[in-house]
Amino acid sequence: MLPRQAGLIIHLITKMKNQTSYKQLLTEQCSNIVRHVINEMLPNRFHVGSAKPSVVPHEAILYRWWFPENSPVLKIIRDFAKQDEKLAVLLKQVDKCVIDGKTYCALYFGKSNNGRHRYSQHTTGNVHISTIRHTIYGLCIGEKYDKAKEEQVSEILRQCYYEWISFADEPLLVECIEGICIALGKYPLNVDGNSAISDKWREHVMNKRKLK
């Protein structure tokens, strides 16, 4: 259903070249598409620790990372939110779901023109090719980079659920919807283009990414 709206979204993308705000460009129809993507469960979801990259297709996708409530990543975010009112407000708005009796929170939203390749980068790559790995390393492991500690990042991600929706042959659609979803703001690990987070949290994350 969603890919059939590609014409509208691509039209908006061409207009965005001279615009500074995604929200200014949301028509009612576009808004409904975005709302569906960010509020509904995406059709494909699996536990990272029990899935191989082959389950994700070699085509354009939008995806979300769901972290368990006891994840060290969430602990870091909650601790920082004690001194950051805007981050505390965002945490109350984060999407949650219960899987097998355990609560998970959606902390990161992304896109890729090659879903399987990107998933492999996230789960078996390194901090140099995966933003989410880079962020987790800086926040949870330390400021000094050690290749051997990449496994700690992998272990954190193996506790997560990965959720995605495919948009075959529609990379522009994926790019546009990702930008709008992040701009509307629900994901504390997305710092670029996310108006829901404070400058304090954005600066903290960016500083943590400066690994030695």
C-alpha positions as CSV (number, residue, x, y, z in Angstrom):
1,M,0.0,0.0,0.0
2,L,2.6,2.6,1.1
3,P,4.9,2.3,-2.0
4,R,1.9,3.4,-4.2
5,Q,2.2,6.8,-2.6
6,A,5.7,7.2,-4.0
7,G,4.7,9.9,-6.5
8,L,3.5,12.2,-3.7
9,I,6.6,11.6,-1.6
10,I,9.0,12.1,-4.5
11,H,7.2,15.4,-5.3
12,L,7.8,16.5,-1.8
13,I,11.5,15.6,-1.9
14,T,12.0,17.9,-4.9
15,K,10.4,20.7,-2.9
16,M,12.6,20.0,0.2
17,K,15.7,21.2,-1.6
18,N,14.7,24.8,-0.7
19,Q,13.0,24.1,2.7
20,T,14.4,23.8,6.2
21,S,11.5,22.0,7.9
22,Y,9.9,18.7,6.9
23,K,6.8,19.6,8.9
24,Q,6.0,22.5,6.6
25,L,5.7,20.0,3.7
26,L,3.4,17.5,5.3
27,T,0.1,17.2,3.5
28,E,-2.7,15.3,5.1
29,Q,-2.1,12.3,2.9
30,C,1.6,12.3,3.5
31,S,1.0,12.7,7.2
32,N,-1.2,9.6,7.2
33,I,1.5,7.6,5.5
34,V,4.1,8.6,8.0
35,R,1.7,8.0,10.9
36,H,1.1,4.5,9.7
37,V,4.8,3.8,9.5
38,I,5.8,5.1,12.9
39,N,2.7,4.1,14.9
40,E,1.9,0.7,13.5
41,M,4.0,-2.4,14.0
42,L,6.2,-2.9,10.9
43,P,5.4,-6.2,9.2
44,N,8.8,-7.9,9.8
45,R,10.3,-8.4,13.2
46,F,12.7,-10.8,14.7
47,H,15.1,-11.3,17.7
48,V,18.5,-10.4,16.6
49,G,20.3,-13.0,18.6
50,S,18.4,-15.8,16.8
51,A,18.3,-14.4,13.2
52,K,20.8,-14.4,10.3
53,P,21.2,-11.4,8.0
54,S,19.7,-13.5,5.2
55,V,16.2,-12.8,6.6
56,V,16.5,-9.2,5.4
57,P,16.2,-8.5,1.7
58,H,18.6,-6.7,-0.6
59,E,16.2,-3.8,-1.2
60,A,15.3,-0.5,0.3
61,I,13.9,-0.7,3.8
62,L,12.9,1.4,6.8
63,Y,13.8,-0.2,10.1
64,R,13.6,0.2,13.9
65,W,15.6,-1.1,16.8
66,W,13.7,-2.3,19.9
67,F,15.9,-2.5,23.0
68,P,14.9,-4.4,26.1
69,E,14.0,-2.3,29.2
70,N,17.1,-3.6,31.0
71,S,19.5,-2.7,28.2
72,P,22.6,-0.8,29.3
73,V,21.7,1.7,26.5
74,L,18.4,2.6,28.2
75,K,20.1,2.9,31.6
76,I,22.4,5.5,30.1
77,I,19.5,7.4,28.6
78,R,17.5,7.3,31.8
79,D,20.4,8.5,33.9
80,F,21.0,11.4,31.6
81,A,17.3,12.3,31.5
82,K,17.5,13.0,35.2
83,Q,19.3,16.2,34.3
84,D,17.7,16.8,31.0
85,E,14.0,17.6,31.1
86,K,13.5,17.4,27.3
87,L,15.0,13.9,27.1
88,A,12.8,12.9,30.1
89,V,9.7,14.0,28.1
90,L,10.9,12.1,25.0
91,L,11.4,8.9,27.0
92,K,7.7,9.0,28.0
93,Q,6.8,9.1,24.3
94,V,9.0,6.3,23.2
95,D,7.1,3.5,21.5
96,K,6.9,0.3,23.6
97,C,5.8,-3.2,22.9
98,V,5.6,-6.5,24.9
99,I,7.1,-9.6,23.4
100,D,6.9,-12.9,25.3
101,G,6.2,-11.0,28.5
102,K,9.2,-8.6,28.2
103,T,9.0,-4.9,27.4
104,Y,11.0,-3.4,24.6
105,C,11.5,0.3,23.6
106,A,12.0,1.7,20.1
107,L,15.2,3.8,20.4
108,Y,16.5,4.1,16.8
109,F,14.9,4.6,13.4
110,G,16.8,4.2,10.1
111,K,16.7,3.5,6.4
112,S,18.8,1.7,3.9
113,N,18.8,1.2,0.1
114,N,20.1,-2.3,0.8
115,G,18.5,-3.7,3.9
116,R,20.6,-6.9,4.2
117,H,23.9,-5.1,3.8
118,R,23.0,-2.5,6.4
119,Y,21.7,-5.1,8.9
120,S,25.0,-6.9,8.5
121,Q,26.9,-3.7,9.2
122,H,24.9,-3.1,12.3
123,T,25.2,-6.6,13.7
124,T,28.6,-7.9,12.5
125,G,30.4,-4.7,11.4
126,N,32.3,-2.1,13.4
127,V,31.9,1.5,14.7
128,H,33.4,2.9,11.6
129,I,30.5,1.7,9.3
130,S,27.5,1.7,11.6
131,T,26.2,4.7,13.4
132,I,24.2,2.8,16.0
133,R,27.3,0.7,16.9
134,H,29.3,3.8,17.1
135,T,26.8,5.4,19.4
136,I,26.4,2.4,21.7
137,Y,30.2,2.0,22.0
138,G,30.6,5.6,23.0
139,L,27.7,5.6,25.5
140,C,28.2,2.2,27.1
141,I,31.8,1.1,26.6
142,G,34.2,4.0,26.7
143,E,36.1,6.8,24.9
144,K,39.0,4.6,23.8
145,Y,38.4,2.4,20.9
146,D,39.4,-1.2,21.2
147,K,38.5,-3.6,18.3
148,A,38.1,-6.5,20.8
149,K,35.3,-4.6,22.5
150,E,33.2,-4.6,19.4
151,E,31.8,-7.9,20.7
152,Q,30.3,-6.0,23.6
153,V,28.3,-3.9,21.2
154,S,27.2,-7.0,19.3
155,E,26.0,-8.6,22.5
156,I,23.9,-5.5,23.4
157,L,22.4,-5.6,19.9
158,R,21.7,-9.4,20.1
159,Q,19.3,-8.7,22.9
160,C,17.2,-6.4,20.7
161,Y,14.4,-6.9,18.2
162,Y,14.9,-5.6,14.6
163,E,11.8,-4.5,12.8
164,W,11.6,-3.5,9.1
165,I,9.3,-2.8,6.1
166,S,10.4,-3.2,2.5
167,F,10.0,-0.6,-0.2
168,A,11.3,-2.4,-3.3
169,D,12.7,0.0,-5.9
170,E,11.6,3.0,-3.8
171,P,14.8,4.5,-2.3
172,L,13.5,8.0,-2.5
173,L,10.4,7.1,-0.7
174,V,12.4,5.5,2.1
175,E,14.7,8.5,2.4
176,C,11.8,10.9,2.7
177,I,9.8,9.0,5.3
178,E,12.8,8.3,7.4
179,G,13.6,12.1,7.5
180,I,10.0,12.9,8.5
181,C,9.8,10.2,11.1
182,I,13.0,11.4,12.8
183,A,12.0,15.0,12.5
184,L,8.7,14.3,14.3
185,G,10.9,12.9,17.1
186,K,10.5,9.7,19.2
187,Y,13.9,8.1,19.0
188,P,16.6,9.2,21.5
189,L,19.5,7.5,19.6
190,N,18.7,9.5,16.5
191,V,20.5,12.8,17.0
192,D,20.7,14.2,13.4
193,G,17.5,16.0,12.4
194,N,15.7,15.1,15.7
195,S,14.0,18.2,17.1
196,A,12.7,16.2,20.1
197,I,16.1,15.9,21.8
198,S,17.9,18.7,23.6
199,D,21.1,20.3,22.5
200,K,22.6,18.9,25.7
201,W,21.8,15.3,24.8
202,R,22.9,15.8,21.2
203,E,26.2,17.3,22.3
204,H,26.7,14.5,24.8
205,V,26.1,11.8,22.2
206,M,28.4,13.5,19.6
207,N,31.2,13.8,22.2
208,K,30.9,10.2,23.1
209,R,31.3,9.3,19.5
210,K,34.7,10.9,19.4
211,L,36.6,7.8,20.2
212,K,40.3,7.8,20.7
